[in-house]
Structure formats: C-alpha cells, structure tokens
Amino acid sequence: QVQLLESGGGSVHPGGSLTLSCAASGYIRGTHCWGWFRQAPGKAREGVASIYPADRGTTYADSVKGRFTISRDNSENTLQLQMNRLEPEDTAMYYCAYDRVVRHNCLSTFFSDALHSASVAWGRGTHVNVSS
C-alpha cells in the first residue's frame, strides 16, 4: 500500500509561484505513474500533470502548459509540482496520485482513468489559493 502526503499549498497573488511536494511511502516498485490533480469548489477533479519516472516522460493539461512543471526525485521518493505565473483559475485543492500503469496509459489516459480506478492511491490534498 502506498501512502501519499502533499504539502506546499498556500495563498499567492496572481503571477506568483508555489511549489507543491508529495512525500510517498510504502511499496513503490516496477512500472508506475505519478500525477497531480486538482479540484476547485463545485467542479470535478481534473488532471494537471503526470510523469512516468522510468524515462521522465510528462504530460500536462492544456491550461497549465508552459507554467507548471512536474518532477520526481526517485532517491527521496518525492513528487513536485512547480507552479509559475499562477492565475485565479488555478485556485483548487491539489492532490497527488500514484498507480501502477504502463507508460502509454500514464501519459495518455491517466487523467481520466485515475478518476475511475480503484487501484489509484491518493493523498489528502493541499490547498492553493490565488487571489489579489
């Protein structure tokens, strides 16, 4: 069983930056995928970014491309999300996710598959608020 704990959320002004972290513990081996998701009040959870650690392949939602960067530190078992040029629309609860899926699924369908999969491990979330 994999346990995830997010940190790094907070309040920033538009145009500001934040770095979210996700600390992982448990049995993490073999083919797997990591992702960041977010859920704004009254809206469905959506995928933000995913990474396939074996070759560091990444995928981003169109709304965050060029502003957010996902990375994984395998030695520290942590996942990061560097968020730059934040906008009020980025305000949401951000969740870390882990699942044992192959590269193609990680980088092509993880954003939708994860929302319906019983095998995904989720963190409890960290809140990001972007306002002036």
Secondary structure, DSSP 8 states (H G I E B T S, - for coil): -EEEEEE--EEE-TT--EEEEEEEEE---SS-EEEEEEE-TTS--EEEEEEETTTTEEEE-TTTTTTEEEEEETTTTEEEEEE-S--GGG-EEEEEEEE---HHHHHHTHHHHGGG-SS-EE---EEEEE--
